[in-house]
Amino acid sequence: MNRRDAAMGLGATGLLLAAAHDAVALAEPVPPTPSFAMLIHPKMILIDLVGPLSVFNLTGGRIHLVGKDRTPVPTELGIPVAPTTTYVECPRDVDVLFVPGGLDGTIAALDDAETIAFVREIGGKARYVTGVCTGTLLLGAAGLLKGRKATGHWYVRDLLPLFGAIRSDDRVVMDGNVVTGGGATAGLDFGLALGARLLGEEWARRVQLVLEYDPQPPFESGSPSKAGHALTGDVLQRRARVLAAAREAAGRAAARLKG
């Protein structure tokens, strides 16, 4: 005799109890919608923001685009992004702190005490401390990567140990509540990986399908290991001046962190 047959033997009361049991068994737990503080800084790479934002937007959670003030911030494409809140007004209890990259913008932000202080404060309280591309250097400058594995754009990963981080060359790296991604296009991988943490793998798989994220790059040159020494060296040579500036700014930020 199964449970429903036994319940029928108890009359109407038994049937009500059986129905209630079925409703509880079929109900799936619904995770709370997360909240996000996404840093907006001048000359950030737009895709660094938009890739993860495309995923975060589908969580139904509250998203704060945070700037020093509400003045629209120029990106590397010249397309401005308007902050929805400021450093002062941003809620201090968000689930996710996110920092995008952009080499020129990151260099400036590494020397910006107000920005570093904001990242440090919010990151010290958030459930997840996250960033992609060169933005992970700002997490390091705020003291949020000490002893943690982290990644970033391939041409600045070697600077992460200056902040006590453990460098990884993986596209997405999770170490406790610290989640970091590689450069530019890695933001979608990062967003989906974090989304799976927040709302479950099934949810993330569904979002990947909705976004039709099925990468089939026309060339196998998206990483130094695939591009080879010649092409990688050419990129480094062309970016030598700004990369030297990034190294100097990271060194200053690391010295301040230690001091």
Backbone as CSV, one residue per row, in Angstrom:
resi,resn,N_x,N_y,N_z,CA_x,CA_y,CA_z,C_x,C_y,C_z
1,MET,0.863,-1.196,0.000,0.000,0.000,0.000,0.888,1.232,0.000
2,ASN,0.622,2.118,-0.971,1.438,3.335,-0.998,0.865,4.390,-0.072
3,ARG,1.609,5.552,0.023,1.215,6.577,0.969,-0.154,7.158,0.639
4,ARG,-0.485,7.344,-0.667,-1.778,7.948,-1.022,-2.925,6.997,-0.708
5,ASP,-2.732,5.698,-0.961,-3.793,4.744,-0.623,-4.061,4.753,0.875
6,ALA,-2.970,4.842,1.637,-3.143,4.884,3.086,-3.879,6.143,3.501
7,ALA,-3.572,7.257,2.845,-4.229,8.507,3.182,-5.706,8.476,2.853
8,MET,-6.067,7.823,1.731,-7.473,7.731,1.351,-8.268,6.988,2.407
9,GLY,-7.605,6.041,3.052,-8.279,5.305,4.107,-8.592,6.178,5.303
10,LEU,-7.978,7.356,5.399,-8.230,8.284,6.497,-9.287,9.321,6.135
11,GLY,-9.879,9.199,4.923,-10.936,10.106,4.542,-10.405,11.448,4.054
12,ALA,-11.263,12.470,4.162,-10.934,13.796,3.631,-9.697,14.384,4.280
13,THR,-9.546,14.173,5.564,-8.380,14.717,6.268,-7.096,14.133,5.718
14,GLY,-7.138,12.835,5.445,-5.952,12.180,4.896,-5.587,12.704,3.523
15,LEU,-6.625,12.960,2.692,-6.362,13.476,1.352,-5.739,14.871,1.402
16,LEU,-6.212,15.702,2.328,-5.637,17.032,2.486,-4.182,16.959,2.913
17,LEU,-3.888,16.039,3.828,-2.510,15.866,4.279,-1.619,15.400,3.142
18,ALA,-2.155,14.474,2.314,-1.376,13.965,1.185,-1.091,15.071,0.179
19,ALA,-2.112,15.916,-0.104,-1.936,17.011,-1.048,-0.898,18.001,-0.540
20,ALA,-0.949,18.299,0.739,0.029,19.218,1.323,1.427,18.649,1.213
21,HIS,1.573,17.353,1.468,2.885,16.710,1.364,3.417,16.802,-0.054
22,ASP,2.533,16.554,-1.054,2.951,16.615,-2.449,3.397,18.024,-2.833
23,ALA,2.672,19.028,-2.345,3.012,20.408,-2.661,4.387,20.769,-2.129
24,VAL,4.691,20.312,-0.917,6.002,20.597,-0.334,7.095,19.864,-1.098
25,ALA,6.815,18.611,-1.489,7.819,17.804,-2.182,8.145,18.385,-3.550
26,LEU,7.093,18.949,-4.218,7.304,19.448,-5.568,7.892,20.856,-5.589
27,ALA,7.730,21.572,-4.500,8.218,22.943,-4.453,9.740,22.960,-4.425
28,GLU,10.354,23.753,-5.335,11.806,23.890,-5.357,12.197,25.109,-4.528
29,PRO,13.276,24.995,-3.760,13.716,26.170,-3.009,14.122,27.288,-3.953
30,VAL,13.690,28.487,-3.677,13.993,29.632,-4.529,15.038,30.495,-3.837
31,PRO,16.279,30.532,-4.391,17.309,31.364,-3.767,16.899,32.833,-3.807
32,PRO,17.281,33.596,-2.820,16.971,35.031,-2.844,17.692,35.718,-3.985
33,THR,17.053,36.712,-4.583,17.690,37.430,-5.673,18.868,38.231,-5.127
34,PRO,20.027,38.140,-5.779,21.228,38.824,-5.267,21.257,40.291,-5.640
35,SER,22.089,41.046,-4.957,22.301,42.459,-5.265,23.765,42.658,-5.655
36,PHE,23.994,43.639,-6.528,25.319,43.839,-7.107,25.741,45.305,-7.019
37,ALA,26.998,45.532,-6.679,27.622,46.847,-6.804,28.701,46.717,-7.876
38,MET,28.477,47.346,-9.027,29.397,47.244,-10.155,30.090,48.593,-10.313
39,LEU,31.398,48.599,-10.086,32.168,49.838,-10.139,32.207,50.387,-11.567
40,ILE,32.035,51.689,-11.675,32.145,52.380,-12.965,33.324,53.346,-12.878
41,HIS,34.332,53.160,-13.718,35.472,54.080,-13.682,35.830,54.527,-15.096
42,PRO,36.352,55.743,-15.242,36.677,56.278,-16.571,37.632,55.362,-17.339
43,LYS,37.376,55.249,-18.648,38.188,54.468,-19.581,38.141,52.972,-19.294
44,MET,37.103,52.533,-18.606,36.931,51.084,-18.441,36.583,50.481,-19.805
45,ILE,36.838,49.182,-19.940,36.491,48.463,-21.161,35.001,48.132,-21.095
46,LEU,34.242,48.594,-22.061,32.787,48.448,-21.999,32.357,46.986,-21.923
47,ILE,33.011,46.114,-22.684,32.614,44.707,-22.667,32.904,44.061,-21.308
48,ASP,33.891,44.599,-20.578,34.158,44.091,-19.224,32.941,44.268,-18.329
49,LEU,32.230,45.364,-18.549,31.022,45.637,-17.768,29.811,44.918,-18.353
50,VAL,29.631,45.029,-19.657,28.404,44.545,-20.296,28.306,43.021,-20.287
51,GLY,29.438,42.318,-20.435,29.383,40.853,-20.416,28.786,40.327,-19.124
52,PRO,29.414,40.615,-17.972,28.832,40.168,-16.707,27.449,40.766,-16.444
53,LEU,27.242,42.033,-16.819,25.958,42.681,-16.586,24.837,41.966,-17.331
54,SER,25.131,41.431,-18.515,24.117,40.705,-19.272,23.618,39.480,-18.510
55,VAL,24.521,38.875,-17.748,24.137,37.723,-16.918,23.454,38.194,-15.639
56,PHE,24.071,39.150,-14.951,23.531,39.622,-13.679,22.110,40.171,-13.843
57,ASN,21.847,40.813,-14.976,20.537,41.399,-15.211,19.431,40.351,-15.198
58,LEU,19.769,39.123,-15.586,18.779,38.054,-15.659,18.521,37.385,-14.308
59,THR,19.251,37.801,-13.286,18.988,37.256,-11.948,17.746,37.879,-11.323
60,GLY,17.318,39.023,-11.857,16.205,39.744,-11.247,16.620,40.519,-10.019
61,GLY,17.925,40.552,-9.740,18.426,41.237,-8.559,18.608,42.730,-8.784
62,ARG,18.969,43.416,-7.720,19.191,44.856,-7.776,20.635,45.123,-8.197
63,ILE,20.800,45.936,-9.226,22.125,46.238,-9.756,22.418,47.716,-9.569
64,HIS,23.520,48.008,-8.890,23.966,49.381,-8.686,25.213,49.618,-9.534
65,LEU,25.144,50.577,-10.452,26.324,50.996,-11.201,26.914,52.175,-10.443
66,VAL,28.081,51.973,-9.856,28.576,52.900,-8.844,29.733,53.749,-9.380
67,GLY,29.567,55.049,-9.329,30.617,55.987,-9.707,30.897,56.964,-8.584
68,LYS,31.927,57.766,-8.748,32.227,58.791,-7.735,31.049,59.745,-7.573
69,ASP,30.466,60.101,-8.708,29.241,60.892,-8.698,28.374,60.350,-9.830
70,ARG,27.314,61.048,-10.166,26.391,60.536,-11.167,26.707,61.031,-12.581
71,THR,27.847,61.634,-12.751,28.262,62.085,-14.082,28.545,60.878,-14.976
72,PRO,27.986,60.831,-16.206,28.289,59.712,-17.103,29.788,59.520,-17.284
73,VAL,30.199,58.281,-17.266,31.626,57.941,-17.307,31.991,57.432,-18.703
74,PRO,33.015,58.017,-19.339,33.413,57.561,-20.677,34.122,56.214,-20.619
75,THR,33.816,55.366,-21.579,34.508,54.082,-21.708,35.538,54.184,-22.823
76,GLU,36.262,53.097,-23.046,37.306,53.140,-24.073,36.708,53.298,-25.465
77,LEU,35.425,52.980,-25.641,34.770,53.126,-26.938,34.180,54.518,-27.136
78,GLY,34.270,55.346,-26.096,33.673,56.670,-26.167,32.196,56.676,-25.828
79,ILE,31.640,55.502,-25.537,30.229,55.395,-25.153,30.143,55.594,-23.648
80,PRO,29.450,56.604,-23.182,29.405,56.854,-21.742,28.423,55.926,-21.021
81,VAL,28.717,55.649,-19.775,27.834,54.873,-18.911,27.482,55.735,-17.705
82,ALA,26.204,55.868,-17.432,25.758,56.725,-16.331,25.635,55.909,-15.048
83,PRO,26.364,56.251,-14.006,26.191,55.570,-12.718,24.766,55.745,-12.200
84,THR,24.280,54.753,-11.493,22.961,54.848,-10.870,23.061,55.257,-9.407
85,THR,24.278,55.205,-8.869,24.489,55.624,-7.487,25.944,56.048,-7.325
86,THR,26.301,56.533,-6.163,27.651,57.036,-5.909,28.332,56.209,-4.824
87,TYR,29.624,56.462,-4.640,30.355,55.780,-3.583,29.671,55.980,-2.231
88,VAL,29.222,57.209,-1.993,28.611,57.535,-0.707,27.241,56.887,-0.557
89,GLU,26.448,56.888,-1.628,25.063,56.415,-1.561,24.917,54.912,-1.710
90,CYS,25.914,54.243,-2.246,25.793,52.804,-2.526,25.505,52.011,-1.255
91,PRO,24.541,51.085,-1.298,24.296,50.223,-0.131,25.550,49.465,0.269
92,ARG,25.713,49.266,1.544,26.905,48.596,2.060,26.699,47.098,2.259
93,ASP,25.536,46.577,1.913,25.245,45.165,2.183,24.957,44.379,0.906
94,VAL,25.625,44.724,-0.195,25.389,44.008,-1.453,25.981,42.600,-1.393
95,ASP,25.448,41.723,-2.226,25.964,40.354,-2.293,27.253,40.277,-3.092
96,VAL,27.341,41.082,-4.144,28.479,40.972,-5.074,29.094,42.348,-5.327
97,LEU,30.400,42.454,-5.101,31.180,43.594,-5.576,31.846,43.167,-6.870
98,PHE,31.719,43.989,-7.913,32.329,43.664,-9.204,33.139,44.852,-9.705
99,VAL,34.354,44.557,-10.196,35.241,45.604,-10.720,35.656,45.245,-12.149
100,PRO,35.321,46.081,-13.140,35.746,45.843,-14.514,37.167,46.356,-14.742
101,GLY,37.712,46.029,-15.913,39.066,46.466,-16.244,39.093,47.591,-17.254
102,GLY,40.225,47.700,-17.905,40.534,48.814,-18.795,41.861,49.371,-18.325
103,LEU,42.927,49.143,-19.086,44.271,49.397,-18.574,44.487,50.860,-18.174
104,ASP,44.115,51.790,-19.038,44.312,53.209,-18.695,43.493,53.591,-17.463
105,GLY,42.244,53.139,-17.421,41.399,53.450,-16.282,41.893,52.810,-15.002
106,THR,42.404,51.596,-15.116,42.924,50.900,-13.935,44.147,51.608,-13.376
107,ILE,45.036,52.055,-14.263,46.234,52.774,-13.820,45.845,54.004,-13.003
108,ALA,44.867,54.760,-13.511,44.421,55.956,-12.793,43.783,55.576,-11.455
109,ALA,42.971,54.518,-11.456,42.261,54.119,-10.238,43.211,53.569,-9.174
110,LEU,44.318,52.971,-9.593,45.281,52.451,-8.624,45.859,53.568,-7.761
111,ASP,45.892,54.778,-8.282,46.403,55.928,-7.525,45.281,56.778,-6.933
112,ASP,44.057,56.287,-7.023,42.894,57.040,-6.542,42.482,56.501,-5.175
113,ALA,42.857,57.202,-4.127,42.604,56.728,-2.763,41.123,56.538,-2.486
114,GLU,40.282,57.405,-3.049,38.842,57.310,-2.799,38.259,56.036,-3.397
115,THR,38.704,55.709,-4.611,38.212,54.490,-5.264,38.696,53.247,-4.534
116,ILE,39.954,53.209,-4.175,40.494,52.045,-3.464,39.796,51.859,-2.120
117,ALA,39.525,52.962,-1.427,38.839,52.877,-0.137,37.428,52.328,-0.302
118,PHE,36.747,52.750,-1.367,35.392,52.238,-1.619,35.431,50.735,-1.898
119,VAL,36.340,50.314,-2.765,36.452,48.890,-3.091,36.769,48.076,-1.834
120,ARG,37.660,48.596,-1.005,38.030,47.896,0.224,36.824,47.760,1.165
121,GLU,36.067,48.847,1.327,34.933,48.810,2.252,33.838,47.857,1.780
122,ILE,33.422,47.994,0.524,32.346,47.148,0.012,32.809,45.702,-0.087
123,GLY,34.045,45.505,-0.544,34.570,44.152,-0.669,34.713,43.440,0.660
124,GLY,34.944,44.211,1.728,35.079,43.610,3.047,33.769,43.099,3.606
125,LYS,32.650,43.510,2.998,31.332,43.109,3.493,30.559,42.215,2.526
126,ALA,30.922,42.234,1.243,30.160,41.514,0.226,30.328,39.999,0.364
127,ARG,29.299,39.269,-0.051,29.387,37.805,-0.079,30.440,37.347,-1.077
128,TYR,30.518,38.045,-2.207,31.475,37.695,-3.246,32.247,38.938,-3.682
129,VAL,33.553,38.787,-3.767,34.458,39.838,-4.228,34.924,39.427,-5.622
130,THR,34.603,40.233,-6.632,34.807,39.760,-7.998,35.358,40.861,-8.904
131,GLY,35.961,40.432,-9.996,36.457,41.368,-10.984,36.960,40.609,-12.201
132,VAL,37.154,41.336,-13.294,37.692,40.741,-14.513,38.759,41.655,-15.085
133,CYS,39.534,41.088,-15.987,40.522,41.839,-16.759,41.507,42.558,-15.817
134,THR,41.882,43.761,-16.126,42.817,44.499,-15.261,42.149,44.982,-13.988
135,GLY,40.833,44.881,-13.915,40.119,45.287,-12.713,40.509,44.490,-11.486
136,THR,41.041,43.294,-11.687,41.447,42.489,-10.533,42.630,43.127,-9.802
137,LEU,43.382,43.986,-10.491,44.465,44.702,-9.812,43.908,45.641,-8.747
138,LEU,42.733,46.218,-9.003,42.116,47.101,-8.017,41.671,46.316,-6.788
139,LEU,41.205,45.087,-6.992,40.883,44.230,-5.842,42.152,43.978,-5.026
140,GLY,43.255,43.748,-5.724,44.518,43.525,-5.028,44.967,44.759,-4.272
141,ALA,44.852,45.924,-4.901,45.274,47.170,-4.261,44.441,47.475,-3.024
142,ALA,43.209,46.962,-2.992,42.339,47.161,-1.829,42.588,46.112,-0.744
143,GLY,43.562,45.223,-0.974,43.892,44.217,0.036,42.931,43.044,0.078
144,LEU,42.206,42.807,-1.022,41.168,41.771,-1.024,41.637,40.442,-1.627
145,LEU,42.884,40.388,-2.079,43.361,39.169,-2.741,44.497,38.466,-1.987
146,LYS,44.807,38.898,-0.799,45.924,38.306,-0.068,45.696,36.808,0.156
147,GLY,46.644,36.020,-0.316,46.574,34.574,-0.135,45.553,33.885,-1.010
148,ARG,44.941,34.610,-1.934,43.899,34.029,-2.792,44.411,33.818,-4.210
149,LYS,43.959,32.747,-4.841,44.232,32.545,-6.256,43.377,33.522,-7.051
150,ALA,43.972,34.114,-8.069,43.247,35.100,-8.869,43.839,35.158,-10.270
151,THR,43.032,35.652,-11.184,43.473,35.833,-12.560,43.120,37.240,-13.015
152,GLY,43.380,37.520,-14.268,43.097,38.821,-14.855,43.516,38.769,-16.315
153,HIS,43.595,39.916,-16.965,44.063,39.926,-18.351,45.471,39.348,-18.398
154,TRP,45.759,38.612,-19.453,47.019,37.874,-19.499,48.245,38.778,-19.388
155,TYR,48.139,40.043,-19.846,49.355,40.868,-19.784,49.533,41.623,-18.470
156,VAL,48.669,41.387,-17.482,48.915,41.974,-16.150,48.862,40.943,-15.025
157,ARG,48.657,39.675,-15.360,48.564,38.661,-14.302,49.817,38.591,-13.443
158,ASP,50.961,38.885,-14.049,52.203,38.797,-13.292,52.295,39.861,-12.202
159,LEU,51.399,40.867,-12.221,51.401,41.909,-11.199,50.582,41.516,-9.968
160,LEU,49.747,40.516,-10.088,48.883,40.131,-8.965,49.659,39.721,-7.711
161,PRO,50.774,38.991,-7.835,51.526,38.638,-6.619,52.062,39.839,-5.841
162,LEU,52.152,41.015,-6.472,52.570,42.212,-5.734,51.622,42.496,-4.571
163,PHE,50.377,42.037,-4.717,49.356,42.277,-3.697,49.096,41.047,-2.830
164,GLY,50.011,40.077,-2.904,49.865,38.871,-2.087,48.954,37.833,-2.683
165,ALA,48.531,38.021,-3.936,47.672,37.040,-4.596,48.505,35.910,-5.186
166,ILE,47.852,34.801,-5.435,48.480,33.658,-6.092,48.015,33.669,-7.542
167,ARG,48.920,33.928,-8.454,48.556,34.070,-9.866,48.041,32.757,-10.440
168,SER,46.975,32.863,-11.230,46.463,31.735,-12.006,46.271,32.191,-13.438
169,ASP,46.522,31.311,-14.386,46.316,31.628,-15.796,44.984,31.103,-16.309
170,ASP,44.141,30.592,-15.423,42.838,30.091,-15.838,41.935,31.240,-16.255
171,ARG,40.937,30.938,-17.052,40.018,31.956,-17.571,39.082,32.474,-16.478
172,VAL,38.640,31.589,-15.611,37.842,31.967,-14.447,38.422,31.247,-13.242
173,VAL,38.605,31.963,-12.143,39.199,31.381,-10.942,38.293,31.662,-9.751
174,MET,37.988,30.610,-8.995,37.204,30.749,-7.773,38.044,30.297,-6.593
175,ASP,38.180,31.165,-5.611,38.898,30.835,-4.382,38.085,31.382,-3.221
176,GLY,37.298,30.522,-2.608,36.399,30.985,-1.558,35.371,31.937,-2.137
177,ASN,35.287,33.125,-1.553,34.312,34.105,-2.055,34.915,35.068,-3.074
178,VAL,36.146,34.786,-3.508,36.804,35.618,-4.520,36.673,34.936,-5.879
179,VAL,36.057,35.639,-6.830,35.852,35.097,-8.176,36.403,36.103,-9.170
180,THR,37.361,35.677,-9.987,37.999,36.581,-10.935,38.003,35.968,-12.328
181,GLY,38.042,36.842,-13.325,38.033,36.389,-14.708,39.135,37.043,-15.511
182,GLY,39.430,36.464,-16.653,40.450,36.990,-17.548,39.978,38.244,-18.270
183,GLY,40.580,38.516,-19.409,40.318,39.772,-20.099,39.063,39.772,-20.952
184,ALA,38.406,40.920,-20.985,37.335,41.254,-21.934,36.287,40.161,-22.085
185,THR,36.424,39.308,-23.099,35.394,38.308,-23.402,35.228,37.277,-22.297
186,ALA,36.220,37.144,-21.417,36.103,36.198,-20.303,35.004,36.614,-19.331
187,GLY,34.512,37.844,-19.481,33.455,38.317,-18.595,32.192,37.479,-18.663
188,LEU,31.875,36.940,-19.835,30.685,36.083,-19.935,30.911,34.765,-19.209
189,ASP,32.065,34.160,-19.389,32.391,32.933,-18.660,32.318,33.182,-17.159
190,PHE,32.926,34.287,-16.743,32.910,34.675,-15.344,31.484,34.854,-14.835
191,GLY,30.666,35.590,-15.599,29.304,35.853,-15.175,28.493,34.589,-15.005
192,LEU,28.635,33.655,-15.925,27.897,32.400,-15.841,28.384,31.547,-14.675
193,ALA,29.697,31.536,-14.449,30.246,30.760,-13.331,29.756,31.314,-11.997
194,LEU,29.756,32.652,-11.872,29.267,33.261,-10.641,27.758,33.067,-10.511
195,GLY,27.041,33.170,-11.630,25.604,32.948,-11.608,25.247,31.556,-11.112
196,ALA,26.052,30.568,-11.491,25.818,29.207,-11.008,26.007,29.121,-9.506
197,ARG,26.980,29.883,-8.984,27.188,29.931,-7.539,25.981,30.549,-6.835
198,LEU,25.439,31.592,-7.439,24.368,32.353,-6.797,23.012,31.663,-6.894
199,LEU,22.695,31.135,-8.092,21.348,30.637,-8.347,21.292,29.200,-8.844
200,GLY,22.434,28.541,-8.927,22.438,27.136,-9.307,22.853,26.911,-10.754
201,GLU,23.400,25.731,-11.009,23.911,25.418,-12.345,22.800,25.381,-13.391
202,GLU,21.629,24.855,-13.026,20.536,24.794,-13.999,20.161,26.190,-14.480
203,TRP,20.108,27.137,-13.539,19.812,28.520,-13.909,20.870,29.050,-14.860
204,ALA,22.137,28.812,-14.563,23.222,29.319,-15.398,23.206,28.683,-16.786
205,ARG,22.886,27.403,-16.853,22.792,26.730,-18.157,21.675,27.350,-19.004
206,ARG,20.570,27.663,-18.360,19.455,28.270,-19.068,19.845,29.642,-19.610
207,VAL,20.540,30.426,-18.787,20.972,31.751,-19.218,21.959,31.640,-20.372
208,GLN,22.868,30.685,-20.314,23.818,30.512,-21.407,23.089,30.229,-22.719
209,LEU,22.017,29.456,-22.640,21.227,29.175,-23.836,20.490,30.426,-24.313
210,VAL,19.909,31.165,-23.386,19.199,32.392,-23.743,20.142,33.371,-24.451
211,LEU,21.366,33.483,-23.946,22.354,34.383,-24.547,23.019,33.780,-25.786
212,GLU,22.680,32.534,-26.084,23.308,31.792,-27.186,24.826,31.911,-27.125
213,TYR,25.341,31.675,-25.937,26.780,31.757,-25.748,27.387,30.412,-26.123
214,ASP,27.821,30.319,-27.357,28.378,29.099,-27.917,29.604,29.481,-28.734
215,PRO,30.668,29.937,-28.065,31.797,30.550,-28.768,32.485,29.615,-29.756
216,GLN,32.685,30.127,-30.959,33.405,29.410,-32.011,34.320,30.422,-32.696
217,PRO,35.428,30.784,-32.034,36.282,31.862,-32.557,36.861,31.515,-33.929
218,PRO,36.969,32.518,-34.801,37.488,32.266,-36.144,38.974,31.942,-36.162
219,PHE,39.698,32.340,-35.093,41.139,32.086,-35.041,41.496,31.523,-33.672
220,GLU,42.498,30.694,-33.624,42.994,30.141,-32.363,44.140,31.006,-31.864
221,SER,43.809,32.240,-31.485,44.854,33.158,-31.026,44.381,33.975,-29.830
222,GLY,43.444,33.428,-29.056,42.849,34.175,-27.959,43.612,34.140,-26.652
223,SER,44.746,33.456,-26.625,45.580,33.405,-25.429,47.033,33.295,-25.874
224,PRO,47.985,33.687,-25.018,49.396,33.587,-25.413,49.807,32.177,-25.825
225,SER,49.286,31.178,-25.136,49.682,29.812,-25.456,49.210,29.399,-26.844
226,LYS,48.091,29.950,-27.282,47.576,29.620,-28.611,48.134,30.551,-29.684
227,ALA,48.368,31.809,-29.314,48.841,32.785,-30.297,50.301,32.574,-30.670
228,GLY,51.095,32.049,-29.722,52.509,31.835,-29.984,53.364,33.030,-29.588
229,HIS,54.651,32.822,-29.541,55.587,33.834,-29.046,55.637,35.081,-29.912
230,ALA,55.595,34.913,-31.221,55.756,36.054,-32.117,54.593,37.034,-31.961
231,LEU,53.374,36.536,-32.040,52.202,37.404,-31.941,52.071,37.995,-30.535
232,THR,52.336,37.170,-29.533,52.277,37.661,-28.155,53.311,38.756,-27.932
233,GLY,54.521,38.531,-28.412,55.579,39.531,-28.278,55.236,40.821,-28.987
234,ASP,54.581,40.727,-30.140,54.193,41.914,-30.880,53.190,42.762,-30.086
235,VAL,52.208,42.088,-29.457,51.223,42.803,-28.646,51.906,43.474,-27.453
236,LEU,52.802,42.752,-26.797,53.496,43.320,-25.642,54.358,44.512,-26.037
237,GLN,54.993,44.430,-27.190,55.822,45.544,-27.654,54.977,46.772,-27.951
238,ARG,53.836,46.559,-28.595,52.954,47.669,-28.936,52.367,48.334,-27.686
239,ARG,52.229,47.568,-26.607,51.617,48.081,-25.383,52.661,48.332,-24.289
240,ALA,53.927,48.343,-24.671,55.008,48.417,-23.693,54.909,49.644,-22.792
241,ARG,54.606,50.806,-23.358,54.567,52.029,-22.565,53.493,51.965,-21.493
242,VAL,52.277,51.594,-21.876,51.178,51.579,-20.914,51.337,50.435,-19.913
243,LEU,51.939,49.324,-20.342,52.182,48.223,-19.408,53.244,48.615,-18.376
244,ALA,54.237,49.391,-18.796,55.235,49.892,-17.840,54.576,50.822,-16.833
245,ALA,53.645,51.646,-17.298,52.911,52.539,-16.394,52.064,51.738,-15.412
246,ALA,51.486,50.651,-15.894,50.680,49.794,-15.014,51.550,49.149,-13.940
247,ARG,52.724,48.720,-14.333,53.637,48.111,-13.358,54.042,49.127,-12.283
248,GLU,54.317,50.349,-12.701,54.697,51.384,-11.741,53.532,51.709,-10.798
249,ALA,52.332,51.837,-11.361,51.167,52.148,-10.525,50.861,51.004,-9.557
250,ALA,51.001,49.762,-10.033,50.768,48.608,-9.159,51.818,48.564,-8.038
251,GLY,53.051,48.922,-8.383,54.098,48.950,-7.360,53.819,49.987,-6.293
252,ARG,53.348,51.150,-6.707,53.008,52.184,-5.717,51.848,51.729,-4.834
253,ALA,50.835,51.128,-5.460,49.668,50.667,-4.701,50.055,49.560,-3.725
254,ALA,50.945,48.668,-4.162,51.389,47.584,-3.280,52.183,48.128,-2.106
255,ALA,52.995,49.147,-2.354,53.779,49.761,-1.254,52.860,50.412,-0.246
256,ARG,51.821,51.082,-0.715,50.865,51.699,0.202,50.125,50.643,1.005
257,LEU,49.826,49.531,0.374,49.107,48.446,1.051,49.974,47.864,2.182
258,LYS,51.255,47.719,1.918,52.165,47.173,2.921,52.467,48.182,4.018
259,GLY,52.461,49.469,3.636,52.789,50.499,4.610,51.645,50.845,5.509
